[in-house]
Amino acid sequence: MTEHTKIDHSMDNLDDTTSSTSGPTVLEKSKPRSEKMASNKVECNACPVLCQITDGRTGACDRWGNEDGNLVRIDPVILMRRLDDTGLATRHEPVAGDAPEGLVNARTRDVEANAVSDPNDLFVSGIGSGTTYPDYKPAPFIVSSKANDVDMVTVVTEGIFSYCSFKVKIDTDRYLGPEQSNIRFKGEIVGHVTTAEYGSQMLSLGGVHHLTGGSKKEGRMTCDMMMALGNKEAVELSIDGGAQLVVQAGKAPIVDGVEEKRMRVGCGSAAIGIFAKQWFGHTDEVVVVDDHITGVLSEHQAGRCLDIPPTGIKMKGRKSTPGRYFQVANPGNGWGGTDISDPLAIIEGFNPDVAWPGLRMLITSTTGEHAEYYELDDDLKPQRKPMPDALQKTVERIGENCEPSLASVLFLAGAGGSLRAGVTENPIWLTNSIKTSLVNVTCGGAPAYIWPGGGITVMVDVLRMPDNSFGYVPTPAIVAPIEFSMKLDDYTRLGGHADAVRSIQDVVEKDRHRIIEWHDENSPWPLGRKPMLA
């Protein structure tokens, strides 16, 4: 990202709209803020930066441009078409004469005659819709349609979010760094390590503190990182006192140059409980190494239920309950998320009054990626032996039950500010209607979880959103789509801008748009087929 203030961005990437009969969506032309502004410039009012844009060029965000003295949204609005009754998607191809490949197509045509036979099968997303920020004007699109013969309305906008972050769930036992450690992107602090969850390390990235509370460079780097992460691109991060990471939504994380493969089946104690019966009769002792809770079969309740006799094993660490040990080693990238490479390092020895020569012992990690088999010699010292086939199968079963290691990216944002004024003249009615499920909130068509408590705090999985859903403005802030869908009657009752409602047919006929396919397995259709919407 390049720092900008009042000048236009140096990119000639306005689409050729001559092939479109309807032309681009045009906002009212802003009034010049200064008499010194050249006559061939227009002042963009789509964000507080207020770029002064030369004719034929775009502003700092690459989203708005000056076309013949008019302020226009460069990209077409994205419409989503749901599957037909047969469950088959109809593909679309560009109309001849549209913008060349690499630029946005202004229109699409149907490959099959019935591709868009019913405009009510289309949903207008916030992607490419434009914004009314920071003004009180109605949202760029307030669209009426029918769902199950019920009159519906969807209010669509691109929200400009300063209060937003990404929560990243990384499925791995690998040690990423101490909790609360700073996370850096290109040297700038952009987040921190937060509390680990079961089988996953968690990161908190972005947020208003890093976007606005630090230096200009910190804000720009935070914005760059967030936009890339939201758009499903790979992002390189470093953790103070910890690992180097490459994180990408839906992909396996790369930790210190090594691509992760497995998420653990459970903690060491859970693994004992799951596989105890499968180990029974094939070994006398099993130790499942884990950074948090290491399990010991002979002491564990699962072993006692199988009448497995004591082995006299003496473990390092702090004993919690029978067969469960904390702090057997430090966190790290070794066995079970610890810093050990030799599993015997966590065993102090065996009680000679209880153990016996020839005692069989399996030591494994929580993913099965590390496993060794030992037998005690006459001095009760563990000696490594070839893994018996029966035990090898149980280790493989552990790996079979481990899910693939993935990075999941969740966008979290407070939908406050003036975007609510684009929906209704009385924002509290919108908030209350969302809390009572009268209004369905989506982001780029993807279902959004609404956090409890005050405000409209949304959370959405970026993998469910269309590609390139996120943009930015150089204040800096993140731009993301948001849609509010409800019954038309409910919209009127909550004080909505009824005079600005347009039909979906009108949008299709008059506005630059691009249609993408909607797949039911991705998430529920935004307008829904639920009884509550009927």
N, C-alpha and C positions, 0 to 999 in steps of 0.2 A: 504494500500500500504506500502511496506517496502522500506526503502532507499537502493539504490544500487549504486555502482560506476562502477568498472571494472569487478566484479565477476559475475558468472552465478547465476541464481535463483535456489533455492533448490526445484524443483518440477520435478518429473519423470513423465511427462505427454505427451511425444512424442507418436504419434499414431503408431500402428503397421501397417505398409504399405506393409507388405509382400503379402497381398491379392490383391493389386493393380498392374495391369500389367504395368501401366505407371510410377509408382513411384511418389514421391513428386516433386513439382516445386523447382528447385535448383537455387539459385543465385551463381554468381562466388564467390569462396572462398576468404575471405579477407586475405590480407597479415598481418602477425603478426606485431603489433605496437612495440613490445618489444621482444628482444631475450630471456627474462626471462619467457615468456609465455610458459606453458607446451605444449608438443607436441600433447597431446590429447585434446587441446582446439582449438576453432576457434573464431576469433574476428568478432563480428557481426557489419555490417556496415549499418544497417537499421535505425539507429538514431545516434545522436552525443554522446550518452553514451558509445558506443563501448564496450559492454560487452564481456568478454572473457569466452566462454561457453564450459564446459566440455562435452565430448561425451555422448549423451543420456540425456542431460538436456536442460532446456530452459533458456533464458535470463531473465532480470528483468521484461520485459513486458509480459511474458508468451506467446508471439506471435511467437518468433523465437527460433530455437533450433539447436543443433549440432547433426546431424545424420551421423555417420561414417565419420566425418571430413568435412561434407558439411553443410553449413548454409541453413536451410529450414524454410519455413513458416509452422507453425504447423497446422493451420486450413485450410480446403479446401476452394477454392473460391466458392462464392455463385452465382449460376445461377438461373434466374427467368424464369418461363415458363408461357406464357399468356394462357388465356382460349381458348378452341377450338371454332369453329364456332357455336356450339350448346349452348355456354355459360356455359358449365360444366367443372369443373376442374378435371384433372386426378391425382389421388393420387400416391405417390411413397413410396416404402418400401425399407429397406436396403437389399443389396445383402448378401446372406449367406456367412459368413466368414469375414464380415467387422468388424470394431472395436466394442467392446461390448458397450451396452447402457451406456451413460454417457460420452463416448468419441465421437469424430467426426467421422462420417461415411465417408470413402474415396470415395465410389461410391454409386449410387442408381440404382435401376432397375424400369422398368415400370410395373405397375399393368395391364394396358391395352396395347395392342400391338402398338397402335398409340400414346402412351403417348408423345414421342418426335419424331414423325414421320418426322418433319421438324425442323432441328436445328435452322432455322431462327425464330422459335417461342421462342427461348431462348435469354436472355439478360444477359451479364456478368456484375455483379456488382463489386464494389470495395471492398466488404466485403470479407476478407480473401485473397485478391489479392496480398498483399505485397506492397512494396514501393521501390522507387529508391532514396529516400532522404538520404543524402543531395547531391547526385551526379547528373551528367548530362545524365545518361543512359536513354534509352527509357523506358516508363512506363512498368510495369510488364505485362500488357495485352493490346495489340492494335489489336482489333478483327474486322474482316470484316464479314458482313452479308448482307442480302437483306431485304428491306422493301418496299412493293408495287413495286417490281421488280426494285428497285433502289439500287445501290451498296452503302452501308453505312459502317462506321467505328466507333467504340467506343473505346476511350482511357480510361483505367481503372487504378486507383491507390488508395492506402490508404494514404490520406494526413496526415501529422503531423502538427497540428495546435497549435501554441502558441497564435496567435491572433484569439481568438474565445471566445464566451460567449453563455449563454442561456438567452433568454427573456421569462419570465414566466408570463402568463396571468391567474389571479385567479378571477373567477367569483364570487364575493361576495360583499356585502355592509359592511361587518365586517371591523372594523379598524385594520389594520395590523401594522401600525407604521408610524411615521412622514416621509414625503418625504425626501430623501437623507440619511435616517438612515442606519447604517451598518447592514448587515445580516451576521450571523455567522453559521458555521458548525463545530460542535465539538470544539467550542470555538474560532475558527479562522475566521477572516473576509474574506468572499468570495463573497461579492456583496453589493448591496444597493437597497433600495426602490426607484422606479422612479415614474414618473407622472402617476396618476390614469387615466383610460379611462372609457368610459361610462359603468357603471355597473361592472367594473373590477378593481382590484388592480394589479399593474405591478411591477415585480421584474427584476433586471438585475444581473445575476450571472456569476461568472468566469471572464474571460478576462485576457489579458496579464499582467496587473498590479498585479493581485493577483497570477497568475501563476509564474511570474518571478521577480516581483518588491518587494516582501516582504521576510520574512524568509523562510527557507527550509520547515518548518512545514506548513506555510501558503500555499506554493505552492503545497505540497502534499495533504493537505486537500481540496484545491480548485480542484485539479485534480480528487481526489476520488469522490467529490460531483458531478462534471460535468459528469464523466463517468456513475455514477449511475443514474443521472437524464436523460441522453441521452438514457440509456438502459431501461427506463421506470420503474425504481425501485423507491420505496418510499424513500424520503430524509427528515430528520428532520432538521429544520432550526429555528433559533431564531432571532428576530429583536430587536435591541437596542431600549428600550423605547416602545416596542410594543409586538406583539403576538409571541407565539410559534406555529410553523407550521409543518404540514406533507404534503409534496407536491409530487404528482406522476402524470405523464402525463396520461390524459384521466380519472382520478379519481377525485372524489370530494375532495377538500382540507379539512384538519382538522385544525381548528383554536382554539387554547387553549383547545384542547381535545374534541371539538365538531365538528362533521362532518357537513359541509355546505350542504344545500339542494337546495336553489334557487338563481338564478341570478335575480336582480330586473327587473321589466318590463320596467322601465324608471325612470327618476327623479320624484320628487313630482309634478312638473309642467306638465310633460309629462303624468303622470297618470291622472291628472285632465282632460287634453285634451282628453285622450282616453276614460275615463269612465264617463264623465260628463252626457251624455244623459241617461246612465243606472241608475245614481243616481237621476235623475230628478223626482220629485214627491214623492220620498221616504224619503228624508231628506232635511233639510234647509241649512246645511253647511257640508262641507267635508274638512278635513285637512289631507294632505298626507305628513307624516314626512320623511325628507330626510336630510342627512348630508350636501348636497350641495345646493339643491334648493327645499325648502318646498313649496307645493302648497296649496292655499286656494280657494275653489270653488266659493264662492260668489263674490270674487274680480277678479277672473281669467277671461280672455276673453271668455273662453268656457262657464262659468256661465253667463256672460253678454249676450252672444248669445242666451241663454235659458231664458233670463229675470228672473233669480234668484235674488230676492231682497237682498240688503245688510243686514248683520246680526249684524253689529257693533262689530265684533270680533277684538281683539287687540292682535297681535302676537309679540313675542320677536324676536330679530334678526334684520337684516338690510333689509329693503324693497328694492327690485330691480325694478321690474315693477309690475303692478297690479296683485295680486295673486301669486307673486313669492318672497320668502324670503330667504336670505342667512344667515348663521351663527346663526341659531336658537338655537344651542347647540354645544357642543364640539364633535369631532369624538369619536366613541366608538363602543361597541358591543351590544348596545341597539337598540331601535326602529330606523329603517331606517339608520343604520350606525352611529347613534349618541350615546351619553353616557347616554341617559335618559331611565328610566324604567317606569316613570309616564308620559303619553303623555300630561297631563294638565300642565306640567312644562314649556311648550313652549308658553302657552297662558296667557297673562297678565290679561285678563278679557273681558267684553263686554260693549259697550257703552249703558247706560240705555235709551238714547234717540232713539236708533235704535233697540236694541234687545228686546225680549219679552219672558215671561214665557212659557215654553213648547217648546221652540226652539229646534229642533232636530239636532244633530251633530254626524257625523261619523268621527273618527280619525283612520287612517290606516297607515301602513308602505308601502314602495314601493314594497314589496314582498307579502303582505297580511299575513305574518306570525304573525304580531301583529295587532290587531284591537279591538276597543272599541266603544260602542254607548252610547251617553249621551243625556239628556234632561235638559234644564235650569229650575231651580225652581223659586219660586216667588222672590228670591233675585238675580236672574240671575247667580246662581252658577251651574256649570255642575254637574249633578248627573248621575252616571253610571246606565244603564238600560239594560235589556236583548236585545240582538241584534235581530232586526226584520228579518224575513226570507228573505224578498226582499233584504235587505242590506247584509245579510250573503251570498247570492248568488253572489253579486257583489264582495265581498271580495274573495270568492272562484274563481271568474273569474280572479281577479288579479293574484292569485297563478297559475291558469291554464295557464296564458300567460307568466309566468316566466320560462325561460329555466333552465335546471338542472345546478347546480353549478359545474364547472369543472376547473381543472388546465390544461392549454395548455402550452406545452414546445416547443420553437422554437430554433433551433441551428443556430447560426450566426457566420460566419467565413470568414476570408480573405484568398482566395485561391491564395496566392502569393508564395514566396519561389521557391525552385527548382523543385517543382512538375510540374511547367509549362514547364521546360526543358524536362521533360519526355513526353510532348505532341509535342513540336515543338522547333526548334532551335532559333526561333524568337518570344518570348512570347507576344509581343505587337500585333502580328497578331491574336493570340488566343483571347486576350482580345477584340480586335475590332470585331472579328467574333462572339463572344458571344453577344456583344452589338447590332449587326445587325441581330441577330437571325439565323445566319448560323450554330451556334453550340448550341445544347441543353445540359444544365447542369442538372445533377441529383445527388442525394446523396443516395446511396443504392437503386437506382431505383426511388426514390421519387422525385417529381418535386421541383426544387429549384428556389426561387425568387432571381433574380439578382438585387442588389441595383444599383441605378443610380450613376453617377459620376465615378471617376477613380477606377482602380483595378477590381478584381473579388470577390465581396463581396456577399456571398450566404447566404440564409436563408431558412430553411426547417423545417417542422413540424415532430418531431421525431415519432409521431404516424403513419406516413405514411412509415416510414422506417422499415425494418425487425428487429426482436428482436436481441439484442446484436450486434448492428451495430457499437458501439463505443468501442475503446480500449484506451490505454495510452502508453506513454513512460516516463521513470522516469526523464526526463530532468527538470521539468515535462511539458508534453504537451498532448493534446488529439489527438487520431487517429480516423479519420472518413473517410468513403468511398466517393469518388467523381468520376463521370463519365462524359466524354465529347463525345457526339454523333453528327455525321455530315455526309454529303455525302463524299464518298471516294475522289471524285474530289476536293471538298473543302479542305479536309485534305491535299492533295498533294499541293494545292496552298498556304496553310498557312505555308508551310515548315515543315510538319509533318515527322515523322520517317517512311517513306514508306517501308523501308527494313525490319522493324520489324512487319509489319502487318501479322496477322495470321487469318485463317478462323475460324468461330465458330465451324465448324465440327472438326477441329484440336484440339481446346481446349477441346471439349467433349471427344475426343478419348485419349488425352495424359495427361491431367491435373487432379489432384485430385479436385473433385468438389462435391457440394451438390446442389440438385435442390429443390427450393421451389416454391409454386404456386403463381402466380400473379393474382390479382383480379382487374378487370377494375374499380370497384367502388372506389378503393383506390386512384388512380390517373391515368392520361393518360399513356399508354404504352410508355416507354422511347424513343423507336425508332419512335413512332408516326405513325398515319395514316392521318396526316394533308397534305393538298396540298403542303405546303412549303417544305415538305420532299419528295414529289413525283417528 
